[in-house]
């Protein structure tokens, strides 16, 4: 009963207009897609059988470097999104 009362009290939803610069949405989608593909490649190439063993727990410098690179790229996408939100977006 309480949920129905709160729904009636809400105002109707207002649909936002489309973004003024559609290219920004496409660029951000492209960046996230590139980072997702990079993450999938890192996941596929990760040495799961040796990195999770008790004797040799390290994945190695190559795996660490590729994970670090992916994290940096994702942080760069976040930074670009923030700058776009403050500027033209």
Rosetta silent file (secondary structure, phi, psi, omega in degrees, C-alpha in Angstrom):
SEQUENCE: XXXXXXXXXXXXXXXXXXXXXXXXXXXXXXXXXXXXXXXXXXXXXXXXXXXXXXXXXXXXXXXXXXXXXXXXXXXXXXXXXXXXXXXXX
SCORE:     score description
SCORE:     0.000 S_00000001
   1 L     0.000  -36.899 -178.396    0.000    0.000    0.000 S_00000001
   2 H   -67.796  -37.074 -179.011    2.877    2.325    0.804 S_00000001
   3 H   -66.554  -38.583  179.146    4.538    1.765   -2.596 S_00000001
   4 H   -65.974  -37.675 -179.766    1.362    2.689   -4.472 S_00000001
   5 H   -65.719  -40.456 -178.943    1.000    5.912   -2.497 S_00000001
   6 H   -70.467  -30.189  177.572    4.554    7.016   -3.294 S_00000001
   7 H   -68.668  -36.612 -179.960    4.061    6.319   -7.017 S_00000001
   8 H   -70.665  -29.822 -178.373    0.974    8.536   -7.119 S_00000001
   9 H   -76.960  -21.496 -179.184    2.826   11.379   -5.400 S_00000001
  10 L   -70.813  148.024  174.260    5.625   11.420   -7.963 S_00000001
  11 L   -81.432  164.239 -179.362    5.441   13.786  -10.881 S_00000001
  12 L   -69.525  151.367 -179.702    5.492   12.452  -14.402 S_00000001
  13 L   -72.192  142.945  177.667    8.840   11.776  -15.996 S_00000001
  14 L  -109.936  125.299 -179.778   10.207   14.364  -18.348 S_00000001
  15 L   -79.248  130.447  179.890   12.160   13.094  -21.328 S_00000001
  16 L   -75.195  150.965  176.891   15.445   14.892  -21.829 S_00000001
  17 L   -71.081  160.555  178.024   16.288   16.320  -25.245 S_00000001
  18 L   -63.668  154.761 -179.183   18.924   14.554  -27.315 S_00000001
  19 L   -62.191  146.906 -177.880   22.518   15.600  -26.619 S_00000001
  20 L   -68.504  -28.816 -179.426   23.685   18.648  -28.569 S_00000001
  21 L  -122.170   94.885 -176.373   26.832   16.909  -29.818 S_00000001
  22 H   -65.176  -28.481 -178.538   26.050   13.325  -30.838 S_00000001
  23 H   -61.019  -28.571  179.081   29.685   12.701  -31.784 S_00000001
  24 H   -64.090  -44.211  179.077   30.589   12.833  -28.070 S_00000001
  25 H   -61.379  -43.424  179.707   28.337    9.855  -27.340 S_00000001
  26 H   -66.396  -39.134  179.751   29.843    7.914  -30.235 S_00000001
  27 H   -64.848  -43.848  179.726   33.395    8.785  -29.186 S_00000001
  28 H   -65.868  -41.120  176.579   32.799    7.664  -25.599 S_00000001
  29 H   -59.688  -43.329  178.009   31.149    4.454  -26.822 S_00000001
  30 H   -60.978  -43.725 -179.274   34.176    3.807  -29.047 S_00000001
  31 H   -63.275  -45.058  178.315   36.585    4.385  -26.141 S_00000001
  32 H   -64.361  -36.408  177.912   34.700    2.016  -23.839 S_00000001
  33 H   -65.663  -41.407  178.519   34.535   -0.589  -26.610 S_00000001
  34 H   -63.629  -41.931  179.001   38.294   -0.330  -27.154 S_00000001
  35 H   -67.583  -37.415  177.992   38.958   -0.731  -23.416 S_00000001
  36 H   -64.851  -40.808  177.328   36.555   -3.698  -23.261 S_00000001
  37 H   -65.044  -42.666  177.042   38.349   -5.402  -26.150 S_00000001
  38 H   -60.220  -43.102  178.494   41.690   -4.740  -24.468 S_00000001
  39 H   -63.440  -38.708  178.186   40.325   -6.233  -21.240 S_00000001
  40 H   -65.667  -38.397  178.317   39.067   -9.318  -23.081 S_00000001
  41 H   -66.660  -42.468  177.676   42.487   -9.818  -24.670 S_00000001
  42 H   -62.113  -44.550  179.410   44.193   -9.462  -21.279 S_00000001
  43 H   -60.745  -43.199 -179.562   41.717  -11.909  -19.756 S_00000001
  44 H   -65.903  -39.634 -176.044   42.292  -14.401  -22.582 S_00000001
  45 H   -87.159   -5.701 -177.777   46.101  -14.167  -22.392 S_00000001
  46 L   -64.971  135.317 -177.892   46.314  -14.210  -18.577 S_00000001
  47 L   -78.763   74.265 -174.139   48.271  -17.254  -17.313 S_00000001
  48 H   -59.939  -38.519 -174.981   45.427  -18.685  -15.190 S_00000001
  49 H   -71.405  -31.107 -178.422   47.006  -22.105  -14.619 S_00000001
  50 H   -98.621  -27.452 -175.509   50.301  -20.792  -13.267 S_00000001
  51 H   -77.580  -16.633 -177.487   49.243  -17.519  -11.635 S_00000001
  52 L  -107.054    4.437  179.178   46.804  -19.172   -9.233 S_00000001
  53 L   -75.968  160.708 -178.760   49.049  -22.015   -8.076 S_00000001
  54 L   -75.500  -36.462 -176.413   50.400  -22.116   -4.525 S_00000001
  55 L   -72.936  -42.604 -175.285   54.037  -22.534   -5.563 S_00000001
  56 L  -128.064   89.738 -172.789   54.223  -19.738   -8.150 S_00000001
  57 L   -84.148  -13.029 -176.799   51.627  -17.079   -7.393 S_00000001
  58 L   -80.956  139.354  177.542   53.027  -14.369   -9.666 S_00000001
  59 L   -83.410  -15.453  179.196   51.507  -13.874  -13.119 S_00000001
  60 L   100.289  161.209 -175.383   54.765  -12.398  -14.387 S_00000001
  61 H   -67.040  -31.194 -179.022   55.848   -8.989  -15.612 S_00000001
  62 H   -68.792  -45.425  179.033   54.178   -9.279  -19.045 S_00000001
  63 H   -65.713  -40.984  179.581   50.744  -10.033  -17.571 S_00000001
  64 H   -62.963  -41.603 -179.493   51.182   -7.329  -14.942 S_00000001
  65 H   -65.395  -38.541 -179.839   52.143   -4.765  -17.594 S_00000001
  66 H   -71.266  -36.682  175.404   49.108   -5.580  -19.752 S_00000001
  67 H   -66.172  -43.158  178.927   46.728   -5.331  -16.769 S_00000001
  68 H   -62.104  -41.412  178.732   48.346   -2.046  -15.734 S_00000001
  69 H   -62.158  -43.313  178.204   48.020   -0.697  -19.281 S_00000001
  70 H   -63.210  -39.965  178.283   44.322   -1.581  -19.354 S_00000001
  71 H   -65.160  -41.108  178.817   43.742    0.133  -16.018 S_00000001
  72 H   -64.365  -41.761  179.307   45.496    3.277  -17.218 S_00000001
  73 H   -64.133  -39.996  177.956   43.429    3.321  -20.414 S_00000001
  74 H   -64.953  -41.484  176.886   40.197    2.947  -18.424 S_00000001
  75 H   -63.969  -35.310  176.760   41.217    5.802  -16.124 S_00000001
  76 H   -65.095  -38.417  176.537   41.964    7.925  -19.200 S_00000001
  77 H   -63.112  -42.691  177.266   38.434    7.261  -20.485 S_00000001
  78 H   -60.224  -42.713  179.584   37.055    8.390  -17.101 S_00000001
  79 H   -64.101  -43.317  178.657   39.179   11.539  -17.297 S_00000001
  80 H   -63.194  -41.159  177.595   38.040   12.285  -20.843 S_00000001
  81 H   -62.693  -40.700  178.603   34.401   11.813  -19.796 S_00000001
  82 H   -63.738  -45.151  179.333   34.884   14.194  -16.899 S_00000001
  83 H   -64.159  -38.145  177.912   36.465   16.829  -19.127 S_00000001
  84 H   -66.635  -37.633  178.776   33.682   16.430  -21.684 S_00000001
  85 H   -66.203  -34.142  179.679   31.053   16.809  -18.953 S_00000001
  86 H   -80.445  -25.187 -176.644   32.679   20.030  -17.794 S_00000001
  87 L  -105.352 -111.804 -171.491   33.166   21.355  -21.318 S_00000001
  88 L   -73.121  -20.050 -174.532   31.209   20.704  -24.506 S_00000001
  89 L   -85.771    0.000    0.000   29.179   17.732  -23.280 S_00000001
